[in-house]
Amino acid sequence: MKKSFLSILNQRKRIFYAGSLDIIKKYPVIGVLASGKAPGTVVWDTYRFFYSIRDEEVTFAGGWHSPLEKGILDALIEGKANVAFFPAKGLKNSGFKQKFIQFDKRSRGVMISPFPDEVTKVDRQKGPRLRNELLASTSDVLLIPYIKPNGMLARMLKTYRPFLNKTFILNHPENESFELTTQRANIDNPSDLLESAQKAFIKRTS
């Protein structure tokens, strides 16, 4: 079973970060991962969903790499929720450093990486995989707005069942072909997602 981020940190494993870890320790963490090339209808409904929850007292954690994830990040900038950034390389080489600064100056941001600062290039498969596994371990629940049935995210969920158990997939027709059983996030009512995140957070911190 994969260890939680805080247990890894407490055991002084090689985790690198900048910003405030309090937004991980003191708030429910909703990890956000999305496959690339999402259909337009998914994009529209996903943005609408995140605009409805961007003022919640939670931390959204993401790699913010796919086009859909980047759009979600833009939606969160004007909200009140915290944001954790998980680059697939060293912190100094992060492509979203300027957006991180916008959150960090308001104590709403943290960057966390499994790679040291000097790492500027990583294997195209290994880097994102390690990043996604760390992100999932850090999160109280995972939210996937769009998932390709045979993509990297699907393989991760099939490999690590503890991740699957805390995953919500956006309840959208484009996600119906995903074969594994997961919880579904209602596009028009995020209450189940938020309640699950809160319960998992209480369990993590009690």
PAVEXDREN-712407 format. One line per 10 residues: number of its first residue (from 1); their letters; for each residue x negated, y negated, z of N, C-alpha, C, O. Coordinates in pm, whole numbers, plus 32768, in hexadecimal, padded with zeros to 4 digits. Layout:
% residues N
NUM) a) X,Y,Z,X,Y,Z,X,Y,Z,X,Y,Z  ...
//
This chain:
% residues 206
1) mkksflsiln) 7FAB,8078,8000,8000,8000,8000,7FA8,7F83,8000,7F45,7F7E,8049  7FCC,7F20,7FB0,7F7E,7EA6,7FA8,7F89,7E56,8029,7FF5,7E4C,8064  7F18,7E1D,8056,7F18,7DCC,80CF,7F4F,7D41,80B1,7F45,7D11,8040  7F88,7D02,8117,7FB9,7C7A,8105,7F44,7C1A,80FB,7ED5,7C38,8126  7F5F,7BA4,80C2,7EF8,7B3F,80B4,7EBE,7B16,813A,7E45,7B0A,8148  7F15,7B01,819E,7EE5,7AD3,8220,7E90,7B3D,8265,7E30,7B1B,82AA  7EB0,7BBC,8253,7E5C,7C24,828E,7DD5,7C29,8248,7D6F,7C40,8288  7DD4,7C13,81C6,7D56,7C0B,817C,7D04,7B95,81AE,7C8B,7BA1,81C4  7D46,7B22,81BF,7D00,7AAA,81ED,7CC9,7ABE,8279,7C57,7A98,8295  7D18,7AF9,82D1,7CED,7B0F,835B,7C76,7B6E,8364,7C27,7B66,83C2
11) qrkrifyags) 7C6A,7BC8,8303,7BFA,7C26,8300,7B84,7BED,82B3,7B22,7C33,8299  7B8D,7B6D,828E,7B20,7B25,824D,7AF4,7B66,81C9,7A7D,7B6D,81AA  7B56,7B95,817F,7B38,7BC4,80F8,7B1A,7B4A,80A1,7B2D,7AD8,80CB  7AEB,7B63,8028,7ABF,7AF6,7FD2,7B36,7AB5,7F8D,7B59,7AD6,7F1B  7B74,7A58,7FD4,7BE1,7A09,7F9F,7BB4,7977,7FA2,7B80,7949,8007  7BC8,792F,7F35,7B9A,78A6,7F2A,7C14,784B,7F1D,7C72,7869,7ED4  7C11,77DA,7F64,7C86,7782,7F5F,7C5E,76F0,7F73,7BF3,76D1,7FA7  7CB8,7698,7F47,7CAC,7608,7F5E,7D38,75D4,7F7A,7D99,7601,7F3E  7D42,7574,7FD7,7DC5,7540,7FFC,7DF3,7578,8081,7DA2,75A7,80D0  7E74,7572,8099,7EAE,7595,811B,7EE8,7622,811D,7F4C,763E,80DB
21) ldiikkypvi) 7EA9,767D,8169,7EE0,7703,8179,7F5E,7704,81CE,7FA5,7769,81D4  7F7B,7695,8210,7FF5,768D,8261,8072,76A5,820D,80D6,76D7,8241  806E,7682,818E,80E5,7696,813B,80FD,772A,811D,816A,774F,80F0  8097,777D,8135,80A8,780E,812D,80D2,7845,81B5,8129,789C,81BE  8094,7812,821E,80A9,7849,82A4,812E,781E,82E1,8167,7868,8332  8161,77A8,82BD,81D3,776E,8304,8254,7768,82B2,82B9,7735,82E2  8251,779B,8237,82C8,7795,81E1,82DD,781C,819C,827D,7865,8183  8359,783C,817C,8371,78B1,8125,832D,789B,809E,8331,782D,8067  82F0,7904,806A,82A7,78FA,7FEB,82F1,794A,7F80,8305,79C3,7F8C  8319,7905,7F17,835A,7944,7EA4,82F7,7947,7E30,82D9,78DF,7DF6
31) gvlasgkapg) 82C5,79BC,7E10,8269,79C9,7DA0,82B4,79C3,7D1C,8320,79FE,7D0E  827C,797D,7CBB,82BC,796C,7C39,825F,79A1,7BCC,81F0,796F,7BBB  828C,7A06,7B84,8241,7A3E,7B15,829E,7A52,7A9F,8311,7A7C,7AB0  826F,7A33,7A28,82C3,7A41,79B1,8270,7A70,793B,81FF,7A42,7928  82A6,7ACA,78ED,8265,7AF5,7872,8264,7A82,780D,82B4,7A25,7816  8209,7A8A,77AE,81FE,7A21,774A,8269,7A2B,76DE,82AF,7A90,76D4  8274,79C2,768E,82D0,79BC,761B,8361,79D9,7642,83A3,7A2C,7604  8390,7996,76A9,841A,79A8,76D6,847B,796E,766F,8460,7904,7637  84EB,79B1,7655,8550,797B,75F9,8589,78F7,762D,8588,78DD,76A6  85B8,78A6,75D2,85E9,7820,75F6,8657,7820,765D,865C,77C9,76B3
41) tvvwdtyrff) 86B2,7882,7656,8720,7885,76B6,86EE,789F,7744,8724,786A,77A4  8685,78F1,7750,864A,790A,77D3,8607,788C,7808,8614,786B,787E  85C1,7847,77B0,857C,77CB,77D8,85E0,7767,7811,85CA,772F,787C  864C,7750,77CA,86B0,76EF,77F6,86EB,7715,787E,86F3,76C1,78D8  8713,7792,788D,8750,77BE,790A,86EC,77BE,797D,8710,77A2,79F0  866F,77DD,7960,8607,77DC,79C8,85F0,774F,79FC,85E8,773A,7A75  85E5,76EE,79A2,85D1,7664,79CE,8647,7635,7A22,8635,75F3,7A88  86BE,7657,79F6,8736,7631,7A42,8732,766E,7ACE,8756,762D,7B30  8707,76EB,7AD7,86FE,7730,7B57,869B,76EB,7BB4,86B8,76D6,7C2A  8626,76C8,7B80,85BF,768C,7BD5,85DF,75FC,7BFA,85BA,75CE,7C67
51) ysirdeevtf) 8622,75B4,7BA3,864E,752E,7BCA,86AD,7535,7C41,86B3,74D7,7C90  86F8,75A1,7C4E,8758,75AE,7CBB,8717,75D2,7D40,8755,75C1,7DA9  869A,7602,7D3E,865A,762E,7DBB,85D5,75E7,7DD6,858E,760D,7E34  85B2,7582,7D88,852F,7545,7D99,8521,74F0,7E16,84B3,74C5,7E37  858F,74D6,7E5D,8588,748A,7EDA,8591,74E3,7F56,8599,74B0,7FC6  8590,7566,7F44,8598,75C1,7FB5,8516,75C0,8005,84AB,75A1,7FD0  8520,75E3,8086,84AA,75E7,80DE,8465,766F,80CE,8467,76C3,8127  8427,7680,805B,83E0,76FC,8039,8360,76D6,7FF0,834A,7662,7FCD  830D,773B,7FD9,8297,772B,7F85,82A6,7785,7F0B,82BA,77FD,7F18  829B,774A,7E95,829B,7797,7E19,820A,77B3,7DF2,81B9,7756,7DE9
61) aggwhsplek) 81E9,7831,7DDC,8161,7859,7DBA,815E,788E,7D2C,81B1,78E1,7D06  80FF,785F,7CDC,80FA,788C,7C52,8071,787D,7C13,801B,7834,7C45  805E,78C5,7BA5,7FE7,78B0,7B54,7FF9,783A,7AF8,7F97,77FF,7AC9  8077,7818,7ADC,809D,77A4,7A8B,8051,77A5,7A06,8019,7740,79DB  8051,781A,79C8,8002,782C,794E,8059,783A,78D1,803D,77F9,786D  80C0,788E,78D5,8114,789F,785F,8163,781F,7845,8177,77D0,78A1  8191,7809,77CA,81DE,778F,77AD,8256,777D,780A,8272,770D,7834  829C,77EA,7829,8310,77DF,7883,82E3,77B5,790F,8323,7760,794D  8276,77EF,7940,8243,77CA,79C4,8218,7738,79C8,822F,76F3,7A2C  81DB,7707,795E,81B1,767B,7959,822A,761E,795F,8225,75B6,79A2
71) gildaliegk) 8295,7642,791C,830E,75F1,7921,834C,75F0,79AC,837E,758A,79D9  8347,7663,79F0,8379,766B,7A79,8329,760F,7AD3,8361,75C6,7B25  82A5,7611,7AC4,824F,75BA,7B15,8272,7528,7B01,8277,74DB,7B61  828A,7500,7A86,82B2,7475,7A6B,8335,7452,7AB2,8346,73E3,7AE2  8390,74B3,7AB7,840F,749A,7AFC,83FB,7489,7B92,8444,743E,7BD2  8397,74CE,7BCA,837F,74CA,7C5A,8339,744B,7C88,8343,7427,7CFD  82F2,7408,7C2E,82A4,7392,7C55,82FB,7328,7C96,82D1,72EB,7CF8  8373,7312,7C63,83CA,72A9,7C98,841E,72D8,7D0E,846A,7289,7D46  8410,7356,7D35,845C,738A,7DA6,8412,7379,7E2A,83B0,732F,7E32  8442,73BF,7E91,8407,73B7,7F16,83C2,7439,7F40,837C,743B,7FA4
81) anvaffpakg) 83D6,74A3,7EF4,839B,7524,7F17,8303,7520,7F07,82CE,74CF,7EBB  82BF,7577,7F50,822E,7585,7F44,820C,75DE,7ECD,8260,762A,7E9D  8190,75D3,7E9E,8165,7625,7E2C,80D9,765C,7E46,807D,7611,7E67  80C9,76DF,7E36,8046,7720,7E3E,801B,7747,7DB1,8068,7780,7D64  7F9F,7728,7D90,7F66,7741,7D0C,7F05,77B7,7D15,7EAE,77B9,7D6C  7F15,7818,7CBC,7EBE,788E,7CBB,7E79,7898,7C33,7EAF,78D7,7BD8  7E04,785B,7C22,7DBD,7865,7BA2,7D7E,78EE,7B90,7D61,7933,7BF1  7D69,7916,7B13,7D28,7995,7AF4,7C94,7980,7AD9,7C57,79C5,7A88  7C5A,791E,7B20,7BCB,7901,7B1A,7BA8,78B1,7B96,7BFC,78A0,7BEE  7B2C,787D,7B9D,7B04,782D,7C11,7B52,77AB,7C1C,7B86,7778,7BB9
91) lknsgfkqkf) 7B59,7775,7C96,7BAB,76FE,7CAF,7B7D,7685,7C61,7BD0,7636,7C33  7AFA,7674,7C50,7AC7,75FC,7C0D,7AE7,75FC,7B79,7ADE,7594,7B38  7B0B,766D,7B43,7B25,7678,7AB4,7BB9,7688,7A94,7BDF,76AD,7A25  7C0B,766B,7AF7,7C9B,7679,7AE3,7CCF,7614,7A7E,7CAD,759E,7A83  7D21,7643,7A21,7D59,75EA,79BC,7DC9,7592,79EF,7DF2,7535,79A9  7DFC,75AC,7A68,7E6A,755C,7A9C,7E3E,7506,7B13,7E8F,74E6,7B69  7DBF,74E2,7B16,7D8A,749A,7B89,7DD1,7415,7B9F,7DEC,73F0,7C11  7DF0,73CB,7B34,7E31,7349,7B44,7EBC,7358,7B7F,7EE5,7305,7BD1  7F04,73BD,7B58,7F89,73D1,7B93,7F7E,73FE,7C24,7FD1,73D8,7C77  7F17,744E,7C43,7F01,7473,7CCF,7EEC,73F7,7D25,7F20,73F0,7D95
101) iqfdkrsrgv) 7EA0,7397,7CF4,7E84,731D,7D40,7F06,72D4,7D63,7F12,729D,7DD1  7F67,72D4,7D08,7FE6,7291,7D23,802D,72CD,7D9C,806D,7285,7DE9  8021,7350,7DAD,805D,7392,7E22,8004,7385,7E9D,8035,736F,7F0C  7F82,7392,7E89,7F26,7392,7EFB,7F25,730D,7F44,7F1A,730A,7FBE  7F2F,729E,7EFB,7F2A,721B,7F3C,7FA5,7202,7F94,7FA5,71A7,7FE6  800D,7254,7F82,8084,724D,7FD7,808C,72C6,8035,80F6,72E4,806C  801A,730C,8045,8010,7384,809B,8076,73ED,8072,80AA,7435,80C7  8090,73F7,7FF1,80F1,7457,7FBE,80B1,74C0,7F64,80F7,750F,7F25  802B,74C3,7F5E,7FEB,751D,7F00,7F74,7569,7F39,7F32,7539,7F95  7F5B,75DF,7F02,7EE3,762C,7F20,7EBD,767A,7EA2,7F14,76A8,7E58
111) mispfpdevt) 7E3A,768A,7E8B,7E08,76DF,7E1F,7DC2,7756,7E5F,7D71,7745,7EBA  7DE0,77CD,7E2F,7DA8,7848,7E67,7D78,78A1,7DF4,7DBF,78B5,7D92  7CFD,78D5,7E02,7CC5,7927,7D97,7C77,799D,7DD1,7C3A,7990,7E3B  7C78,7A0F,7D8C,7C21,7A7E,7DB4,7B94,7A6E,7D7E,7B3E,7AC3,7D96  7B7A,7A00,7D34,7AF9,79EC,7CF4,7AB0,7973,7D2E,7AF0,790F,7D4E  7A2A,797A,7D3C,79DE,7906,7D6C,79DB,7896,7D05,79FD,78AA,7C90  79B2,781F,7D33,79B8,77A8,7CDE,796B,77B6,7C5B,7994,7781,7BF4  78FA,77FE,7C60,78A5,7803,7BE9,78DE,785A,7B79,78A9,785A,7B0A  7948,78A3,7B94,7984,78F8,7B2D,79D6,78A1,7ACD,7A3D,7869,7AF3  79A8,7898,7A52,79ED,7846,79EE,7A35,789A,7985,7A92,786B,7944
121) kvdrqkgprl) 7A09,7916,7975,7A48,796F,7915,7A5E,79F7,7956,7A08,7A29,799E  7AD1,7A32,793C,7AF0,7AB6,7971,7B28,7B0C,7902,7B56,7AD9,789B  7B24,7B8D,7916,7B61,7BEA,78B8,7BF5,7BC8,78A7,7C3B,7BB0,7909  7C25,7BC6,782D,7CAF,7B9A,7811,7D18,7BF3,7851,7D89,7BC8,7867  7CF4,7C6E,786F,7D52,7CC8,78B3,7D3A,7CCA,7949,7D99,7CC0,7997  7CBD,7CD6,7972,7C9D,7CE4,7A00,7CBB,7C64,7A4E,7CF2,7C6B,7ABC  7C98,7BEF,7A16,7CAD,7B71,7A5D,7D3F,7B59,7A81,7D5F,7B48,7AF7  7D99,7B58,7A1F,7E27,7B45,7A3F,7E5F,7BB4,7A98,7EB5,7B9A,7AEC  7E2F,7C2F,7A87,7E61,7C9D,7ADB,7E3D,7C86,7B6D,7E93,7C94,7BC5  7DBF,7C64,7B89,7D96,7C4A,7C14,7DE0,7BD1,7C4D,7E09,7BD2,7CC1
131) rnellastsd) 7DEF,7B69,7BFA,7E38,7AF2,7C26,7EC9,7B16,7C49,7EFB,7AED,7CB2  7F0B,7B60,7BF1,7F97,7B84,7C08,7FA8,7BDC,7C84,800A,7BCE,7CCD  7F4A,7C36,7C9B,7F52,7C8D,7D11,7F40,7C3C,7D91,7F86,7C54,7DF4  7EE4,7BDC,7D92,7ED1,7B87,7E07,7F4C,7B30,7E1D,7F7A,7B20,7E8E  7F82,7AF9,7DB2,7FFA,7AA6,7DBB,806F,7AF8,7DF5,80B6,7AC9,7E4D  8081,7B70,7DC2,80EF,7BC5,7DF1,80DC,7BEB,7E83,813D,7BF0,7ECF  8060,7C05,7EAC,8044,7C27,7F37,8060,7BB2,7F94,8088,7BC5,8007  804C,7B39,7F63,8061,7AC0,7FB2,80F5,7AA1,7FC2,811D,7A66,8026  8146,7AC8,7F62,81D2,7A9D,7F5C,822D,7AF0,7FB7,8219,7B68,7FC8  8290,7AAD,7FF0,82F7,7AF4,803D,8359,7B39,7FDF,8386,7BA9,7FFA
141) vllipyikpn) 837A,7AF8,7F72,83C9,7B35,7F07,838D,7B08,7E83,8348,7AA2,7E7C  83A6,7B54,7E1A,837B,7B31,7D93,83F5,7B11,7D3E,845B,7B56,7D46  83EA,7AA9,7CEC,8453,7A86,7C8E,841A,7A8A,7C01,83B8,7A45,7BE3  8456,7AD9,7BAB,842A,7AE4,7B20,849B,7AB4,7AC6,84FD,7AFC,7AB3  848F,7A3C,7A8D,84F9,7A09,7A35,8505,7A56,79B2,8572,7A63,797B  8493,7A89,7980,8495,7AD5,7902,8429,7B3F,7908,83B7,7B23,792C  844D,7BBA,78E4,83EE,7C29,78E8,83F8,7C7C,7869,8466,7CA4,783F  8385,7C97,782B,8381,7CF0,77B8,837A,7D80,77EA,832B,7D9E,7844  83CB,7DD9,77B3,83D2,7E63,77E7,834C,7EAA,77EF,8337,7EF9,784B  82F1,7E90,7792,8271,7ED7,7791,81FA,7E79,77A5,8189,7E9A,7782
151) gmlarmlkty) 8214,7E04,77DE,81AA,7DA2,77F1,815D,7DB6,7872,8174,7E16,78BC  80FF,7D59,788D,80A9,7D62,7902,80F8,7D63,7985,80D8,7DAE,79E0  815F,7D0E,798E,81AE,7D08,7A09,81F8,7D8B,7A21,81FD,7DBC,7A91  8230,7DC3,79B8,8278,7E42,79C5,8219,7EB0,79F5,823E,7F02,7A49  81A0,7EB2,79C0,813E,7F17,79EA,8117,7F04,7A7B,8105,7F67,7AC4  8109,7E87,7AA8,80E7,7E6E,7B33,8154,7EA2,7B90,8136,7EE0,7BF6  81D1,7E88,7B6E,8240,7EB4,7BC2,824C,7F4C,7BC5,8270,7F86,7C2B  822D,7F8C,7B55,8232,801E,7B51,81C2,805C,7BA4,81D1,80C8,7BDD  8150,8016,7BAA,80DC,804B,7BF1,80E5,8035,7C87,80C2,808E,7CD5  8115,7FBF,7CB0,8118,7F9C,7D3E,81AA,7F8D,7D6A,81E4,7F21,7D62
161) rpflnktfil) 81E3,7FF9,7D9A,8270,7FF9,7DBE,8293,7F97,7E2E,8303,7F63,7E2F  8238,7F7B,7E8F,825A,7F15,7EF3,827A,7E8D,7EB4,82CD,7E43,7EE8  8238,7E6D,7E44,8257,7DF1,7DFD,82E3,7DF9,7DC1,8330,7D99,7DC7  8303,7E6D,7D87,8386,7E80,7D49,83F6,7E6C,7DAF,845F,7E33,7D8F  83E0,7E9A,7E29,8448,7E93,7E8F,846B,7E04,7EB8,84D9,7DED,7EEC  8411,7DA5,7EA2,842E,7D1B,7EC9,8441,7CC0,7E50,8438,7C45,7E5B  845A,7CFD,7DDD,8466,7CB0,7D61,84F8,7C92,7D3E,854F,7CE8,7D47  850E,7C16,7D16,858C,7BEB,7CD9,8571,7BCA,7C47,8512,7B83,7C28  85C3,7BFD,7BEE,85BC,7BD9,7B61,8637,7B87,7B3F,86A7,7BAA,7B65  8622,7B19,7AF8,8692,7AC1,7AD6,86FC,7B10,7A8B,86DF,7B56,7A2A
171) nhpenesfel) 8777,7B03,7AB7,87E6,7B4E,7A7E,880F,7B10,79F8,886D,7AC2,79F0  87C4,7B35,7992,87D8,7AFD,790C,87DC,7B70,78A7,8793,7BD2,78B8  882E,7B66,783E,8836,7BD2,77DB,87AF,7BFA,77A0,879B,7C6F,777E  8751,7B9C,7794,86CE,7BBB,775A,867B,7C17,77B4,8618,7C51,7787  86A2,7C24,7833,8658,7C79,7890,869A,7D02,78A6,866A,7D51,78F7  8705,7D1D,785F,8751,7D98,7878,8705,7E16,784D,8724,7E83,787E  86A4,7E09,77F5,865C,7E7F,77C4,85F1,7EB0,7825,85B6,7F1A,780F  85D7,7E64,7891,8575,7E92,78F4,85B0,7F09,793F,861B,7EFE,797A  8569,7F79,793C,85A4,7FF9,7967,85A3,8011,79FD,85F6,805E,7A2F  8548,7FD3,7A48,853F,7FED,7AD7,85AA,7FA0,7B24,85D3,7F33,7AFB
181) ttqranidnp) 85D5,7FD8,7B92,863D,7F98,7BE4,85FF,7F2E,7C3D,85A5,7F4C,7C8D  862E,7EB4,7C31,8601,7E46,7C86,867B,7DF5,7CB0,86E9,7E06,7C7B  8665,7D9C,7D0E,86CD,7D3C,7D31,86D8,7CD5,7CC1,8677,7CBD,7C78  874B,7C99,7CB4,8762,7C37,7C4B,8781,7BAF,7C88,87CF,7BA4,7CE7  8744,7B48,7C50,875D,7ABF,7C7D,87CC,7A83,7C28,87BF,7A7B,7BAE  8838,7A5A,7C67,88A8,7A1D,7C21,8882,7992,7BF0,885A,793C,7C3F  888D,797C,7B6E,8867,78FC,7B34,88B3,7888,7B74,887B,781B,7B84  892F,789E,7B98,8984,7833,7BCD,898B,782F,7C65,89CA,77D6,7C9D  894C,788F,7CA7,8952,7894,7D3A,88D2,78D1,7D72,88C6,794B,7D77  8872,787E,7D9B,87F1,78B2,7DCB,87F1,78DE,7E5D,8787,78FD,7E92
191) sdllesaqka) 8864,78E3,7E9D,8868,78FA,7F2E,882B,7980,7F56,87E5,7988,7FBB  8843,79EB,7F09,880B,7A6E,7F2C,8773,7A6B,7F28,8731,7AA2,7F81  873B,7A2A,7EC4,86AA,7A1D,7EB9,8672,79D2,7F31,8611,79FE,7F6F  86AD,7960,7F51,867C,790D,7FBE,868A,7953,8045,8632,7949,809A  86F9,7998,8059,870D,79E1,80D6,86A9,7A53,80E6,8676,7A6A,8153  868C,7A98,807A,862A,7B05,8080,859F,7ACF,809D,8554,7B0C,80E9  857D,7A5D,8062,84FB,7A20,807C,84F0,79F8,810F,8488,7A0C,814D  855B,79BF,8145,855B,7995,81D1,854D,7A0D,822F,8501,7A08,828F  8595,7A78,8214,858D,7AF0,8268,8502,7B2E,8263,84CC,7B57,82CA  84C7,7B34,81EC,8441,7B6D,81DF,83D9,7B15,8225,837A,7B48,8260
201) fikrts) 83ED,7A92,821E,8393,7A35,8263,8399,7A49,82FA,8332,7A4D,833C  8411,7A55,832F,8422,7A6A,83C0,83DD,7AED,83E9,839C,7AF2,8451  83ED,7B54,8399,83AD,7BD4,83B7,8315,7BC7,83B2,82CE,7BFF,8406  82E3,7B7C,834F,8252,7B6A,8340,8215,7B1E,83B4,81A4,7B3A,83DC  825E,7ABF,83EB,8226,7A65,8450,824D,7A8A,84DF,8221,7A49,853E  82A0,7AF0,84EF,82CC,7B14,8577,826A,7B74,85BA,827F,7B9C,862C
//
